[in-house]
Amino acid sequence: MAQKDLTNPEEKEKAALLVLRAEQKAFSGSLLVTSVEITGERTTPAAVGVVSASTAKNHLLNHPDGRVCPVCGQDGLQPGQFRHRKCEAGKLVQVEETLEVLPPSPAVVHEQRHRDSRSEYRRLVAIAEQREPTMRGIRRKSSSKRARIEQSRDAVLVRCGGLCENPGCAGQPADVKDDGSAILEVDHVHALEDGGPDLPWNMVALCPNCHRVKTYGRTRKELTRVLGELARQKHAAF
């Protein structure tokens, strides 16, 4: 296509700019035009499409840098911007809403529960150790037995995780209490009446069967020794 001669230098510069911009847009694929013949306000068909000089001029005036917002399709982008600020915020919200929230892995859940259990165990032990010296001479109501520290018992139940702490347990009951907790009994390794402390490192959680074996079984002495060592190890681990 031949371009009409223009005598005015300013018109020549504008015409050359229009052609250059049109060719750049054609190369990027956003404006399918390979050449434009400028004849005032009229154009002739180009290789791919037909665009008037006034249309190209309006496009360049509205989109001086040849870019529009890919979210809303409007112009007005500042230098260096790829989207409007409001469109960028909307895009981020949309991406966050479409992200699939995956559940944590079993290993992560187990570690979190173990970390929470250790924190709760330490809290209960601190209270129990503070109360223990003042509870040694206190007896239960209508009984000659020593009063027990409830925080020590609660700490052992947290530590055991609902399982009998006897390593040789033949199987604790599968049933649970009304509140859903395991059927376990917290016992002192060395009895309070024999001078044993009412603290978690001297206590174990046992199922009813293991508790009876520890109290009446022929192997109770050996089992008591094993449970005492285990209670100290688990207490140190927590």
Secondary structure, DSSP 8 states (H G I E B T S, - for coil): -------SHHHHHHHHHHHHHHHHHHHHTSS--S----BTTB----SS----HHHHHHHHHHSTTS---TTT------TT-SS-HHHHHHHHHHHHHHS------HHHHHHHHHHHHHHHHHHHHHHHHHHHHHHTT-B-TTSSSB---HHHHHHHHHHHTTS---TT-----S-B-TTS-B--EEEESS-GGGT--SSGGGEEEE-HHHHHHHHHSTTHHHHHHHHHHHHHHHHHH-
